[in-house]
Amino acid sequence: MKLHEVRVHSSGDVLPRQEQLAWRLAEVAADPVEVTSDVTEMVINRVIDNAAVAAASLTRDSAVAARGQAEAHAFHARPESSAIRHGSTVFGIESRFSPEWAAWANGVAVRELDFHDTFLAAEYSHPGDNIPPILAVAQHVGSTGDALVRGIATGYEVQIDLVKAISLHAHKIDHVAHLGPSAAAGIGALLGLPTSTVFQAIGQALHTTTATRQSRKGEISSWKAYAPALAGKVAVEAVDRAMRGQTSPTPIYEGRTASSPGCSTGPLPATRCRSPKRGRRSARSSTATRRSTRPSTRRRRGSIWPDGSAGPGPTCATRPTSGGSSSTPPITRTS
């Protein structure tokens, strides 16, 4: 493992991108390491686990409302487009939908009952919240099962590393501020995007998912289920913008008024964040603590697609242009 010291820099400091935490996390996503069989098995367990808790919440008000919003964003392929896109599925309804809205609806269904996996350290987290946005994009672009597993493992890796290192609740920030960057990194790994593109996506995702922790205090509202779903939706949109060459606030972790340090209680103290060395993908997804004792042994090796296939081949990117854009067609449009 590598240790990265993260501290606040003044506005006058010029911190090279390669020394920023967002870049280090993007390097994890861009590392084409093979995922071990043990991690693959655990990822498949987590996908099944998410599907089970989502099915249990389908008739609850939050899931019904989010599903209704997704239904207004049905996916329609454009025959003139050179990019093959399929749309994404939503629990409980037929048809295909725009991936960011599928991530939204499925994210609410997964989180509504709070029965999926949990990891607690310096911060709180439900790493299974990474799965809905990454799976939605995988379905949309026709990714392989191997690429999907790599994307989910990366999302888990990044979120858990952040959760171990940086406490957000101590500064009144909700823990979804770790989820946005991890989901963006997972999508970047899924699509095979270069470090420079994932870096911009992580920055945008963190900037737009930094919210107060009031959703978990006082009178608890239905927003508690929506908060991680919004982070997943935002992550899909952040990656899409980054693939179009759009940039993010920088440095997003180390800046004087950046997303994490720039909160009401003042800058976060210097901290250290771990990331795996190049060529290593840990089985850290297996460390996520379960809240329930539901059996999770009903798994299938090699495929998590409804028809049992591995799906069509992945769409991989080449190196970006100087603006940071990728040659891979954007996620949310087909032309």
C-alpha positions in Angstrom: 0.0 0.0 0.0 1.0 3.6 -0.5 0.4 6.4 2.0 -0.4 9.9 0.7 -0.3 12.9 3.0 -3.2 15.2 2.4 -3.1 18.8 3.8 -4.5 22.2 3.0 -2.5 24.4 0.6 -2.8 28.1 0.3 -4.3 29.6 -2.8 -0.9 30.8 -3.9 0.6 27.3 -3.8 0.9 25.4 -7.1 0.4 21.8 -6.2 1.2 19.5 -9.2 -1.7 17.3 -10.3 0.4 14.2 -9.8 0.7 15.1 -6.1 -3.0 15.6 -5.5 -5.1 12.9 -3.9 -7.7 13.0 -6.7 -4.9 12.1 -9.1 -3.7 9.3 -6.9 -7.2 7.9 -6.7 -7.5 8.2 -10.5 -4.3 6.2 -10.9 -5.9 3.4 -9.0 -8.9 3.5 -11.4 -6.7 3.5 -14.5 -4.5 0.6 -13.3 -5.5 -2.3 -15.5 -4.8 -4.9 -12.8 -6.5 -8.2 -13.0 -9.1 -8.8 -10.2 -8.5 -12.0 -8.2 -11.1 -14.8 -8.1 -11.8 -14.2 -4.4 -12.6 -10.5 -5.1 -14.7 -11.5 -8.1 -16.7 -13.9 -6.0 -17.3 -11.2 -3.3 -18.3 -8.6 -5.9 -20.9 -11.1 -7.3 -22.1 -11.6 -3.7 -22.6 -7.9 -3.3 -24.5 -7.5 -6.5 -26.9 -10.2 -5.4 -27.2 -8.7 -1.9 -28.0 -5.3 -3.4 -30.7 -6.8 -5.7 -32.3 -8.6 -2.7 -32.6 -5.5 -0.6 -33.8 -3.4 -3.6 -36.5 -5.9 -4.3 -37.6 -5.7 -0.7 -38.1 -2.0 -0.9 -39.9 -1.7 -4.2 -43.3 -0.8 -2.8 -42.0 1.8 -0.3 -42.7 5.4 -1.1 -39.2 6.6 -1.7 -38.5 3.8 -4.2 -41.8 4.3 -6.0 -41.1 8.1 -6.3 -37.6 7.6 -7.6 -38.8 5.0 -10.1 -41.4 7.3 -11.4 -38.8 10.0 -12.0 -36.7 7.5 -13.9 -39.7 6.5 -16.1 -39.7 10.0 -17.5 -36.2 9.4 -18.9 -36.7 6.3 -21.1 -33.7 5.5 -23.3 -34.2 5.7 -27.1 -31.3 4.6 -29.3 -30.4 6.9 -32.1 -29.9 4.9 -35.3 -27.6 7.4 -36.8 -25.1 7.1 -33.9 -21.8 5.3 -34.3 -21.8 4.5 -30.6 -23.7 1.4 -29.5 -25.8 2.2 -26.4 -28.4 0.0 -24.7 -29.9 2.0 -21.8 -30.1 0.7 -18.3 -32.6 -1.3 -16.3 -34.5 -0.2 -13.2 -35.7 -2.6 -10.5 -39.5 -3.2 -10.7 -40.3 -2.0 -14.2 -39.7 -3.0 -17.8 -37.9 -1.1 -20.5 -34.5 0.8 -20.5 -33.7 4.1 -19.2 -30.9 6.7 -19.2 -28.1 5.4 -17.1 -27.9 8.3 -14.6 -31.6 8.0 -13.9 -31.4 4.2 -13.6 -28.6 4.8 -11.1 -30.9 7.2 -9.2 -33.9 4.9 -9.0 -31.9 1.8 -8.2 -29.7 3.7 -5.7 -32.8 4.7 -3.7 -34.2 1.1 -3.8 -30.9 -0.3 -2.5 -30.5 2.2 0.3 -34.1 2.6 1.4 -34.0 -0.2 4.0 -30.3 0.2 5.0 -29.9 -3.5 4.8 -26.9 -3.7 2.5 -23.2 -3.8 3.5 -21.6 -1.4 5.9 -18.0 -0.3 6.5 -17.1 1.8 9.6 -13.8 3.5 10.2 -12.9 7.2 10.5 -16.1 7.8 8.5 -19.3 5.7 7.9 -20.1 4.1 4.6 -22.3 1.6 2.7 -19.9 0.6 -0.1 -22.7 -1.3 -1.9 -23.9 2.2 -2.9 -21.2 2.1 -5.6 -22.9 -0.7 -7.4 -26.1 1.0 -8.9 -24.2 3.7 -10.9 -21.4 1.4 -12.0 -23.9 -1.3 -13.1 -26.1 1.2 -14.9 -23.2 2.4 -17.0 -22.0 -1.1 -17.7 -25.5 -2.1 -19.0 -25.7 1.1 -21.1 -22.3 0.6 -22.9 -22.6 -3.2 -23.1 -19.6 -3.8 -20.9 -18.1 -7.3 -20.2 -18.6 -8.9 -16.8 -14.9 -8.7 -16.2 -14.9 -4.9 -16.7 -17.9 -4.6 -14.4 -16.2 -6.5 -11.7 -13.1 -4.4 -12.0 -15.2 -1.2 -11.8 -17.1 -2.3 -8.7 -13.9 -3.5 -7.0 -12.3 -0.1 -7.7 -15.3 1.7 -6.3 -15.1 -0.3 -3.1 -11.3 0.2 -2.9 -11.5 3.9 -3.3 -14.4 4.5 -0.9 -13.0 2.3 1.9 -9.5 3.9 1.6 -11.2 7.4 1.9 -13.4 6.2 4.8 -10.3 4.9 6.7 -8.5 8.2 6.3 -10.8 11.1 6.3 -13.6 11.8 8.8 -16.3 13.9 7.3 -19.0 13.8 10.0 -16.6 15.5 12.4 -16.9 18.5 10.1 -20.7 18.2 9.6 -20.2 16.8 6.1 -22.3 13.8 5.0 -20.4 10.6 4.1 -21.7 10.6 0.5 -18.8 13.0 -0.2 -16.6 9.8 -0.3 -19.2 8.0 -2.4 -19.2 10.4 -5.3 -15.5 10.1 -6.0 -15.5 6.4 -5.5 -18.4 5.8 -7.9 -16.7 8.1 -10.5 -13.4 6.1 -10.1 -15.3 2.8 -10.5 -17.0 4.0 -13.7 -13.6 5.2 -15.0 -12.1 1.8 -14.3 -15.1 0.1 -16.0 -14.7 2.2 -19.1 -10.9 1.9 -19.2 -10.5 5.7 -19.0 -7.1 7.4 -18.7 -5.9 8.9 -15.4 -6.4 12.5 -16.6 -10.1 11.9 -17.4 -10.9 10.1 -14.2 -9.1 12.8 -12.2 -11.5 15.4 -13.6 -14.5 13.2 -12.9 -13.4 12.6 -9.3 -13.0 16.3 -8.7 -16.5 17.1 -10.2 -18.1 14.3 -8.2 -16.6 15.4 -4.9 -17.4 19.0 -5.5 -21.1 18.3 -6.3 -21.7 15.6 -3.6 -20.4 17.6 -0.6 -23.5 18.0 1.5 -24.3 18.6 5.2 -25.0 15.7 7.5 -28.4 17.1 8.6 -30.1 14.4 6.5 -29.1 11.9 9.3 -29.9 14.2 12.3 -33.1 15.6 13.7 -36.3 14.6 12.0 -35.3 11.9 9.5 -36.8 12.3 6.1 -37.1 10.3 3.0 -34.0 12.1 1.7 -31.8 9.7 3.7 -32.4 7.1 1.0 -32.0 9.6 -1.8 -28.6 11.0 -0.7 -26.4 8.1 -1.9 -28.5 7.8 -5.0 -27.9 11.4 -5.9 -24.1 10.8 -5.4 -24.3 7.9 -7.9 -26.3 9.9 -10.4 -23.9 12.8 -10.1 -20.9 10.4 -10.6 -22.3 9.2 -13.9 -22.8 12.8 -15.0 -19.3 13.8 -13.8 -17.7 11.1 -15.8 -19.8 12.0 -18.9 -18.6 15.6 -18.6 -15.0 14.7 -18.1 -15.2 12.5 -21.2 -16.3 15.6 -23.1 -13.2 17.4 -21.9 -14.8 19.4 -19.1 -12.6 20.1 -16.0 -13.1 20.3 -12.2 -12.1 22.6 -9.4 -8.5 21.8 -8.5 -7.0 20.9 -6.1 -10.3 19.5 -4.9 -9.0 17.9 -1.7 -6.1 20.2 -0.8 -7.4 23.6 -1.7 -8.0 26.2 1.0 -11.7 26.4 0.1 -12.0 23.0 -1.5 -14.9 20.6 -1.0 -13.6 18.7 2.0 -11.5 21.3 3.8 -13.8 24.2 3.1 -16.5 23.5 5.7 -18.0 25.4 8.5 -15.6 24.1 11.1 -12.4 25.0 9.2 -9.9 23.0 7.2 -9.4 19.3 7.8 -6.2 18.5 9.6 -3.4 16.8 7.7 -4.1 13.2 7.2 -2.8 10.2 5.3 -4.8 8.2 2.8 -3.9 4.7 1.6 -4.1 3.4 -1.9 -2.9 0.1 -3.4 0.4 0.0 -5.2 0.2 -0.3 -9.0 -0.6 -3.8 -10.1 -2.5 -4.7 -6.9 -6.2 -4.9 -6.2 -7.0 -6.0 -2.7 -9.9 -8.1 -1.6 -11.0 -5.3 0.6 -14.6 -5.7 -0.6 -14.7 -8.8 1.6 -14.1 -6.6 4.7 -17.4 -4.8 4.5 -19.4 -5.7 7.6 -22.9 -7.0 7.1 -25.8 -5.6 9.2 -28.0 -8.6 8.5 -27.5 -12.3 8.5 -29.2 -12.9 5.1 -27.5 -15.8 3.3 -25.5 -14.6 0.3 -24.3 -18.0 -1.0 -26.7 -18.0 -4.0 -24.1 -16.7 -6.4 -23.1 -17.4 -10.0 -19.6 -17.4 -11.1 -18.5 -15.6 -14.3 -21.7 -13.7 -15.0 -24.2 -11.4 -13.3 -26.1 -10.5 -16.5 -29.8 -11.5 -16.6 -29.3 -13.7 -19.6 -26.2 -15.4 -18.2 -23.9 -14.0 -20.8 -20.8 -11.9 -20.4 -22.3 -9.2 -22.6 -20.7 -7.6 -25.6 -17.1 -6.3 -25.6 -16.2 -3.2 -23.6 -15.6 0.2 -25.1 -12.1 1.4 -24.1 -10.6 4.8 -24.4 -7.4 6.0 -25.9 -5.3 8.8 -24.4 -7.1 12.1 -23.9 -6.5 15.3 -25.8 -4.7 18.2 -24.0 -8.1 19.3 -22.6 -8.5 16.0 -20.8 -11.3 14.6 -23.0 -11.5 10.9 -24.0 -12.0 9.4 -27.4 -14.6 7.0 -25.9 -18.1 8.2 -26.8 -19.8 10.0 -23.9 -22.1 8.1 -21.6 -25.4 9.9 -21.7 -25.7 10.5 -25.5 -25.5 8.3 -28.5 -24.2 10.8 -31.0 
